[in-house]
């Protein structure tokens, strides 16, 4: 049986989401370095961990991409 593949627009949307999440991740990591409020730093660290988890969940969809086949 053939593997299920994403349509081109789904692939592009997945790519856009991953790019957006990556920019958010980089920004949170950068802001942690210049933040002096410990509560805010902890909140940003939670955001970083969640964003990494989100990106890792999205990456397998690239294996279903028509662009790779």
ZATORBA-336190 format. One line per field, with one value per atom (N, C-alpha, C): residue in one letter; atom name; x, y, z. Coordinates in steps of 0.2 Angstrom, whole numbers, plus 5000, padded with zeros to 4 digits. Layout:
N
type c(A/...)
atom c(CA/...)
x c(X/...)
y c(Y/...)
z c(Z/...)
! end
This chain:
69
type c(X/X/X/X/X/X/X/X/X/X/X/X/X/X/X/X/X/X/X/X/X/X/X/X/X/X/X/X/X/X/X/X/X/X/X/X/X/X/X/X/X/X/X/X/X/X/X/X/X/X/X/X/X/X/X/X/X/X/X/X/X/X/X/X/X/X/X/X/X/X/X/X/X/X/X/X/X/X/X/X/X/X/X/X/X/X/X/X/X/X/X/X/X/X/X/X/X/X/X/X/X/X/X/X/X/X/X/X/X/X/X/X/X/X/X/X/X/X/X/X/X/X/X/X/X/X/X/X/X/X/X/X/X/X/X/X/X/X/X/X/X/X/X/X/X/X/X/X/X/X/X/X/X/X/X/X/X/X/X/X/X/X/X/X/X/X/X/X/X/X/X/X/X/X/X/X/X/X/X/X/X/X/X/X/X/X/X/X/X/X/X/X/X/X/X/X/X/X/X/X/X/X/X/X/X/X/X)
atom c(N/CA/C/N/CA/C/N/CA/C/N/CA/C/N/CA/C/N/CA/C/N/CA/C/N/CA/C/N/CA/C/N/CA/C/N/CA/C/N/CA/C/N/CA/C/N/CA/C/N/CA/C/N/CA/C/N/CA/C/N/CA/C/N/CA/C/N/CA/C/N/CA/C/N/CA/C/N/CA/C/N/CA/C/N/CA/C/N/CA/C/N/CA/C/N/CA/C/N/CA/C/N/CA/C/N/CA/C/N/CA/C/N/CA/C/N/CA/C/N/CA/C/N/CA/C/N/CA/C/N/CA/C/N/CA/C/N/CA/C/N/CA/C/N/CA/C/N/CA/C/N/CA/C/N/CA/C/N/CA/C/N/CA/C/N/CA/C/N/CA/C/N/CA/C/N/CA/C/N/CA/C/N/CA/C/N/CA/C/N/CA/C/N/CA/C/N/CA/C/N/CA/C/N/CA/C/N/CA/C/N/CA/C/N/CA/C/N/CA/C/N/CA/C/N/CA/C/N/CA/C/N/CA/C/N/CA/C/N/CA/C)
x c(5004/5000/5004/5002/5006/5006/5011/5011/5007/5004/5000/5005/5004/5008/5005/5008/5005/5004/4999/4998/5003/5004/5009/5008/5001/5000/5001/5000/5001/5008/5012/5019/5022/5019/5021/5019/5013/5010/5014/5016/5020/5027/5030/5036/5036/5030/5029/5029/5025/5024/5031/5035/5041/5046/5046/5050/5048/5041/5039/5041/5040/5042/5049/5053/5060/5062/5059/5060/5058/5052/5050/5055/5058/5063/5069/5071/5078/5077/5071/5069/5069/5065/5065/5072/5076/5083/5087/5086/5090/5087/5081/5078/5080/5081/5083/5090/5094/5101/5101/5096/5096/5090/5087/5081/5084/5082/5084/5079/5073/5068/5067/5068/5069/5062/5057/5050/5049/5051/5050/5055/5061/5066/5063/5060/5057/5052/5047/5042/5045/5050/5053/5056/5059/5062/5057/5051/5045/5043/5043/5041/5046/5053/5058/5057/5056/5055/5049/5043/5037/5038/5042/5043/5047/5052/5056/5052/5048/5043/5039/5036/5032/5035/5041/5045/5047/5049/5050/5044/5038/5032/5030/5032/5031/5035/5042/5047/5045/5042/5040/5036/5032/5028/5032/5038/5042/5043/5043/5044/5038/5032/5027/5026/5031/5031/5032/5028/5029/5036/5038/5044/5050/5050/5055/5055/5050/5049/5050)
y c(4994/5000/5006/5011/5017/5021/5025/5029/5035/5038/5044/5050/5054/5060/5066/5071/5078/5081/5085/5089/5094/5097/5103/5108/5111/5116/5114/5108/5106/5106/5104/5104/5111/5116/5123/5126/5124/5126/5124/5117/5114/5118/5119/5123/5130/5133/5140/5139/5134/5134/5132/5128/5126/5132/5136/5142/5147/5148/5153/5150/5144/5141/5142/5141/5142/5149/5154/5161/5162/5160/5161/5158/5152/5149/5153/5155/5159/5166/5169/5175/5174/5169/5167/5166/5162/5161/5167/5171/5178/5182/5182/5187/5184/5178/5175/5178/5179/5181/5188/5192/5199/5201/5196/5197/5196/5201/5200/5198/5197/5195/5187/5184/5177/5173/5176/5173/5174/5179/5180/5175/5174/5169/5162/5160/5154/5153/5158/5158/5157/5160/5160/5153/5150/5143/5138/5139/5134/5135/5141/5142/5139/5139/5136/5129/5126/5118/5116/5120/5118/5119/5124/5126/5120/5118/5112/5106/5105/5099/5100/5106/5107/5106/5108/5107/5100/5096/5089/5085/5088/5084/5086/5092/5093/5090/5089/5087/5080/5076/5069/5071/5076/5077/5079/5081/5082/5075/5069/5063/5061/5064/5063/5068/5072/5078/5075/5078/5076/5079/5084/5087/5082/5078/5073/5067/5066/5059/5061)
z c(5000/5000/5000/4996/4996/5002/5004/5010/5008/5013/5013/5013/5008/5007/5008/5010/5010/5003/5003/4996/4997/4991/4991/4995/4996/5000/5007/5009/5016/5018/5013/5014/5015/5011/5012/5018/5020/5027/5032/5032/5037/5038/5032/5032/5035/5033/5036/5044/5046/5053/5057/5054/5057/5057/5051/5051/5056/5057/5062/5069/5071/5077/5079/5073/5074/5076/5073/5074/5081/5083/5090/5095/5094/5098/5099/5093/5093/5097/5096/5100/5107/5109/5116/5120/5116/5119/5119/5114/5114/5120/5121/5126/5133/5134/5140/5143/5138/5139/5142/5140/5142/5147/5150/5154/5161/5166/5173/5178/5175/5180/5179/5185/5186/5184/5186/5184/5176/5173/5166/5162/5165/5162/5162/5168/5169/5164/5163/5158/5151/5149/5143/5142/5147/5147/5145/5148/5147/5140/5137/5130/5125/5127/5123/5123/5129/5129/5125/5126/5122/5114/5112/5105/5102/5106/5104/5103/5107/5107/5101/5100/5094/5087/5087/5081/5079/5085/5084/5082/5084/5082/5075/5072/5065/5060/5062/5057/5054/5057/5053/5047/5047/5042/5035/5036/5030/5026/5030/5027/5023/5024/5020/5014/5013/5008/5001/4996/4989/4987/4990/4988/4989/4993/4995/4990/4987/4983/4976)
! end
